[in-house]
Amino acid sequence: MRNTKENIQDAARLLFNQQGYFNVTVRMIAQELNMSSGNLNYHYKTRKELLKKLYFDMVKVFDKRVDNIHEQNLTLQFVSDSMYTSMKRMIAYKFFWADLNGVLREDEDIRIHFQKAYQRRLKGSMFLFQTLIDEKKMRLPLFEKEYDFLAKRMINFSDAWLNTIAIYRKKKVIENISNQKDILFGMLFPYLTKKGQGEFKKVAVHLF
């Protein structure tokens, strides 16, 4: 059975996703749960406290994946699957990505963590690329920062895809995950060797 704090978190996330973080008040969350604002304030004094709780719950999974990348068998199937599961989790917390700059300005702890996480994601991407190079699945870079640029493009796309489809989509967000994952995963293809492209084609057979 879920406790009161968990119910508050669920209601807050639902309302933040539906209406946007900055459009939701503590009173609105209390009304969603049929409780008084005072009762809710006993558990969370401010909306920002709820934001921090939800943010750090969201990134717990992302952080673990990046921190454990050295222990993973980094096949292209693993890379594709990880992209898909990450995108699904982002949808569950889409309010954060919908107003990324605004939310990062809202809380210093979140901003500091997000900036540090960005650097760790870059290092994780470079570790992936080097692993693929060592396994003869990815070619050597043609200039010094080629793969640094690739890593940054992939991370920037990862952070922005939800906003992009919110503007241009013709289908519901959930129906776009596979397509958006293919776009992100497909960024790797031009850099793969024949061996790597062969593995890629087996993972993404629907693209060929």
N, C-alpha and C positions, 0 to 999 in steps of 0.2 A: 504494500500500500504506500502510495506517495505521500510525503509529509507536506505541511503547509508551505514551507519554503520552496519545495520543488513545484508545487502547484502555482505559486506566484511566478516562479521563473518561466514555467510553461506558458502562462497567460501573458506575461510580458513579451516573451519572444513572439507569440502569435500576433499580438497587437502591433509590436514593432515591425514585424514583417508585412502586416496588412496596411498600416498607415504611416510607417516611417518613424524612426526613433524620436525625432524632434516634435512629432505631432501627437505623441502619447504622453499623458500625465499619470502620476501615481494614482490619482482618483479614478481615472479610466480603468486602470488595471484592477483596482479594488472593486469597481462596479462589475467588471467581467467575472469576478469571483464571488460576487454577492457578499462582500465583506466591507467593513468600514475602513476608511483611509487610516484611521488610528491603529487598527489591527494590523494592516499591512506595514505601516511604519515601524511596528514593533520588530518586524523581521528585516525590512529594508527601509532605511530612513530616507533615501533619495532614489530618484530614477538612475542616477549615475552609479550607485552601488549595484543595481540590477544589471546595468550595462557591463560593468567590470566582471561580474559573476558570469554572465552569458559569454562574454568575449573569451575569458580564460578557460571556460568549459569547451568552447569551440576549438581553440587552438591547441588544447591538450593533445588531441589526436594528431594534428599537423606537426607539432613539435616532436612528438615521439617518433613519427615517421622519418623526419629529417635527422634526428639524433641517432637513430638506429640504422641509417642508410649503409654504414660500413659493414653491418652484419647481414645484409640482404643479398639474395641471389638476384643480381640486377639484370634479369632477362628483359627483353622488350615487352613480353607479356606482363611482367610485373609492373613495368613503367606505365603501360596502358591502363591496367587495372587500378593502379594508384591514382592516376589522373581522374578516372571515373568516380572513384569513391570520394575523392577530395571535392569534386564538383557537386556531388550529391550532398555532402555535408555543408557546403557553402550555401546551397539552397535553403537548408534548414535554418540558417542564420543570415538570410539575404539582406536583412535590414542593415547589417554592418557594411556590406559591400555596396549597397545602394547609395550611401552617403559616406564613403570612406574618409574623405578629407575632413568632413564635419565631425565625424565620430572620433577621429584621431585628435582633433583639437579639443574635444570634450574632456579627455582624461590623459594626464601625463604618463601614468603607468602603462596604459594601453599603447600610447604613442611610442614610448621607449621600447616596449616589448616588440611591437610591430617592426620598428626599425632594425632591431637586433635580429629578429627572425628573418628579415629580408637578406641580411648578410649571411646568415646560416643557410638560407635557401640557395643563395648563389654558390656557396662552397659545396653544398650537396649536389647541385647541378654539375659543377666542375668535376666532382668525384665520379658522378655517373658517366660523364663524357670520357674521362680518363680510363675508367673501367672498360667502356666500349672500345676505346682505342687499343687498350692492352689485349682485348679479345679479338682484335682485327675486324670489329663490326662497324667501326667509325674511323674515317680517315683522319690524318693529321691536319691540324689547322693550317690554312694558307697564309695567315698573318697572325701576329701576336695576340690580338684581342678578338679574333673571330668567334671563339666559343664563349668568351665573356659576353659578347654582344648577343649571341644566341641565347644564353642563359637569361639575360635581362629581358629579351623579347618574350621568352616563354613565361617568365614570372609576371611581367606586365600584362600579358594576355590573360593569365590565370586570375589576376586581381580584377580585371575589367570586363570579362566576358558576360557576367550577369547584367551589367549595365548596358552593354551593347545589345543584347537580345531584348532587353526591356524596351529599347527604342525601336528596333527593327523587326522584332519577331512577328511571325504569323501564327505560330503555334504556342502552346503553353510552355512555360519554362522547363518543366520536367521532360517534355518531349524533345527539347533541344540539347539535353546533356550529351547524348551520344554524338551528335553532330559537332558540338563544341569540343568534345574530347578528341574527335578525329582531327579537327583543325589544329589543336595543340600538339597532339601526337605526331601529326603529319609534318610539323616543323623540323622534326629530326631527319626525315627521309633524305633530303638532298646531301646530308653530311655522312650518310652511311656508305660503307663499302658494299660490294656485291654480296658478301656474306651477310652483312647487316640488313641489306634490303631484302634478301631472301627470308630472313627471320621476320622482318617487318610485314611482308606480304602474307605470311602465315597467320600473324596476329590480326592484321586488318584486311583479311581476304575480301571483304565486302567493298573495298575501295578499288579493287582491280578487276 
